[in-house]
Every structure is written in C-alpha cells, then in structure tokens.
Amino acid sequence: MRRDPCFHIAVLPGDGIGPEVVGACLQVLDVLRERLGGLTFDFHHLEGGAAHYQRTGIAFSPESLDECKQADAVLFGAIGLPDVRYPDGTEIATHFDLRAAMDLYAGLRPIRSYPGLPRVLIDKRAARIDLVLIREQSEGLLQPRQRGTVEEDSIARETMTISRTGSRRIAEFAFHVATRRARNRRRPGRVLCVDKANALVSMAFFRKLFDEVAAAHPETQAAHAYVDATAMNLVRSPWDFDVLLTENAFGGILSDLAAGLVGSLGLVPSADIGDQHAVFQPAHGSAPDIAGQGIANPVAQILSAALMLDWLADRHGEPRLAHGARIIEHAVEKALTLICPIEFGGQDGTKAITRAVMAQIRKS
C-alpha cells in the first residue's frame, strides 16, 4: 500500500462530447477525493484524436503514448469525427492504437438497468438486467485493422486470428470477473462462451480453449452459445445473463445491442485492461452532432471512473479506492431516481446530471 498515495492519471478528452463528459467526470472525482480524504489524483491532460489529426497530421504522438504507459491509469473520453479519416478511409480510432500498444487484451463492459429510468423492455424483469460482456481485443476479426487488402479493386480480404495464448488469457479473465461477481452477489457465477463454432474453425478453437480453462474453475458455471442465438436471447431475456465472453468483433456488436436494452450507451462504462496498463472510457462515441449543447449524458464516463478506481484498488492494495467506486455507483443509481437525462425524454443535461451525482456523493 502506498503512503499518502497520489495516483497519476493520463486524461485524453478527445473529440465531440468527449471534453464535456470528461470535465464532468473530473468534477465528480474531485468531490469524491474530498469525501475519501488522503487520496489525491494528478491529472495530466493529453491531446489526441480526429481533431488533433486534422490540425497536425498526427492522431496521437509517441510522447503522449509514453505518458499513457507511465501513468497509473488512462481516463479516456471519446475519439473520432465522421468526416476525418485516414487515407485508406478508416476513422481515427486512438483507443484501438492504445489497445495494441499497451496490450489491453480484455475489453470489459458492465451493462445494467436503472429502475429510475424509463424502460425499453415492457417486461418487469428488465429491471434486473445486470451483465458483463468481455471481449478479447488483441486478435480476432478486428486485429488486422488497417492491414486488410483490396486486390485490383475486386476483392477485399481480412484475416481472423485466434491463438491459444490470447484465448486462454481472456477466458481466465472472464472466470476471474465471474468469481468476483458471484462473491459480491452471493450466488454462483456463470460464464457463457459466445462463438460461431458451428461454422468457423477459428471459433471452434476458441471454444475448445474456453473449455480447457473452464475445467480449472468448477465453482463457476460454464456454457456455450452461438452468437446469432445469443443476439436473439439478449433481446428476449437479457436478465438471464451474467458474464459473456466473446471474440473482438462479436463483442462490439453484442455490447451495443445490450446497451440498447437498458436504454442508452450513455449508461455504459467500459475498460480496456492488460496485465500492466488499463484505459477507462465510456462505451459511446464522440457524438459530434450534440457537442457543445450541454445535453450529453456523463454517466457512462463517471461509471468508467468507478471501474478505474476498482482496478487501481486491486493493483495497489488501496481499499479506499474500491470504496470510492461503490460510492460513485450508489450516487449514480440514486441520482437517476431524482433526475431524467434528455436522451430518456427528460430535461436534465450534462451539468444537472453532474450536480445530482456530486450531491449524492456528498450525502453518502
């Protein structure tokens, strides 16, 4: 444990609504710091993203990457503008670059419903949605980003890569998450391997390696399902899921689908985690069409900071950080019973939501 710890956080606000939601998140963390006492955060702001690329021709400098690697954690806003692209037509995606450079192989997206908000699903059980989707991010269909080929303007090719090392370590990560959730919820943990093993050799291999890891975790229920059937069942009964483990591309699709079932990506935090580094960001994009209007929902960014605190608590043996994460989560849940974000048909924008969360932290 550190004495009088100060945690160095690299902050990359990015594009669109990124600076707005990151600013709200930093206000919340400042209030939390006062509440916890003895903990300090040193925030170092970095430039990067589509607008930065448009100005300088560089999306993210090597120097900024080095700062991210040296930081205790990275707090990330949102990256990308639809009209700003690389010469090959792909969008600026600095978060993908960070994943590759820092080997952030585990993508974590907790998705839950908030009873105080209007529900998308009519079924009352929708109030019980509480799942985590885990993506393998170092390989899979998205791994060769910007290295696909187009042959004579006739055929485009990408490659799916699934390795023993990559698959086993993400499966171990999934069972670790399930074990922790089971302990906190006082019930058995469940991990569902989502694949397309009936059609793709790579996915059959992924399933085989999942089973090898599952055998070492008999206390956790393990099962398989095809990705198309899982998409259907997420819509029909999302409250039945606990931890879902997926390949990279499948996970990106299913996590957005699941976010829609609880009403918005604006409620969904995410973390990109490796053995040495981690980046925490909202699951939503930069939404440039609403930037500067004060209507962006900062909840996903604030909850991403809670994930950051949990990760730092584990890494540095500092239980006050984990306590802070619980305070944030409780404050968000309580605030969302008192206000309603604009995206849910309410009248509360960025500032109102931020004030409501801060007020609950002060009361906790």
Secondary structure as the mmCIF struct_conf table of DSSP 4:
data_model
#
loop_
_struct_conf.conf_type_id
_struct_conf.id
_struct_conf.beg_label_comp_id
_struct_conf.beg_label_asym_id
_struct_conf.beg_label_seq_id
_struct_conf.end_label_comp_id
_struct_conf.end_label_asym_id
_struct_conf.end_label_seq_id
BEND BEND1 ARG A 3 ASP A 4
STRN STRN1 CYS A 6 GLY A 14
BEND BEND2 ASP A 15 ASP A 15
TURN_TY1_P TURN_TY1_P1 GLY A 16 ILE A 17
HELX_RH_AL_P HELX_RH_AL_P1 GLY A 18 LEU A 36
BEND BEND3 GLY A 38 GLY A 38
STRN STRN2 THR A 40 HIS A 45
BEND BEND4 GLY A 49 GLY A 49
HELX_RH_AL_P HELX_RH_AL_P2 ALA A 50 THR A 56
BEND BEND5 GLY A 57 GLY A 57
BEND BEND6 ALA A 59 PHE A 60
HELX_RH_AL_P HELX_RH_AL_P3 PRO A 62 GLN A 70
BEND BEND7 ALA A 71 ASP A 72
STRN STRN3 ALA A 73 ALA A 78
TURN_TY1_P TURN_TY1_P2 PRO A 82 ASP A 83
STRN STRN4 ARG A 85 ARG A 85
TURN_TY1_P TURN_TY1_P3 PRO A 87 ASP A 88
BEND BEND8 GLY A 89 GLY A 89
HELX_LH_PP_P HELX_LH_PP_P1 THR A 90 THR A 90
STRN STRN5 GLU A 91 GLU A 91
HELX_LH_PP_P HELX_LH_PP_P2 ILE A 92 ILE A 92
HELX_RH_AL_P HELX_RH_AL_P4 THR A 94 ALA A 101
TURN_TY1_P TURN_TY1_P4 MET A 102 ASP A 103
STRN STRN6 ALA A 106 ARG A 112
TURN_TY1_P TURN_TY1_P5 PRO A 115 GLY A 116
BEND BEND9 LEU A 117 LEU A 117
HELX_LH_PP_P HELX_LH_PP_P3 PRO A 118 ARG A 119
BEND BEND10 VAL A 120 LEU A 121
BEND BEND11 ASP A 123 ASP A 123
HELX_RH_3T_P HELX_RH_3T_P1 LYS A 124 ARG A 128
STRN STRN7 ASP A 130 GLU A 136
BEND BEND12 SER A 138 GLU A 139
STRN STRN8 GLY A 140 GLY A 140
TURN_TY1_P TURN_TY1_P6 LEU A 141 GLN A 146
STRN STRN9 THR A 149 GLU A 151
TURN_TY1_P TURN_TY1_P7 GLU A 152 SER A 154
STRN STRN10 ILE A 155 ARG A 157
STRN STRN11 THR A 161 THR A 161
HELX_RH_AL_P HELX_RH_AL_P5 ARG A 164 ARG A 185
TURN_TY1_P TURN_TY1_P8 ARG A 186 ARG A 186
BEND BEND13 ARG A 187 ARG A 187
STRN STRN12 ARG A 190 ASP A 195
TURN_TY1_P TURN_TY1_P9 ALA A 197 ALA A 199
HELX_RH_AL_P HELX_RH_AL_P6 VAL A 201 ALA A 214
TURN_TY1_P TURN_TY1_P10 ALA A 215 ALA A 216
TURN_TY1_P TURN_TY1_P11 PRO A 218 GLU A 219
BEND BEND14 THR A 220 THR A 220
STRN STRN13 GLN A 221 TYR A 226
HELX_RH_AL_P HELX_RH_AL_P7 VAL A 227 ARG A 236
HELX_RH_3T_P HELX_RH_3T_P2 PRO A 238 ASP A 240
STRN STRN14 VAL A 243 THR A 246
HELX_RH_AL_P HELX_RH_AL_P8 ASN A 248 LEU A 261
TURN_TY1_P TURN_TY1_P12 VAL A 262 GLY A 263
HELX_RH_3T_P HELX_RH_3T_P3 LEU A 265 LEU A 267
STRN STRN15 PRO A 269 ILE A 273
BEND BEND15 ASP A 275 GLN A 276
STRN STRN16 ALA A 278 PRO A 282
BEND BEND16 ALA A 283 HIS A 284
HELX_RH_3T_P HELX_RH_3T_P4 PRO A 288 ILE A 290
TURN_TY1_P TURN_TY1_P13 ALA A 291 GLY A 294
HELX_RH_AL_P HELX_RH_AL_P9 VAL A 299 HIS A 316
TURN_TY1_P TURN_TY1_P14 GLY A 317 GLY A 317
HELX_RH_AL_P HELX_RH_AL_P10 PRO A 319 ALA A 335
TURN_TY1_P TURN_TY1_P15 LEU A 336 LEU A 338
STRN STRN17 PRO A 341 PRO A 341
HELX_RH_3T_P HELX_RH_3T_P5 ILE A 342 PHE A 344
TURN_TY1_P TURN_TY1_P16 GLY A 345 GLY A 345
BEND BEND17 GLN A 347 GLN A 347
STRN STRN18 ASP A 348 ASP A 348
HELX_RH_AL_P HELX_RH_AL_P11 THR A 350 LYS A 363
#
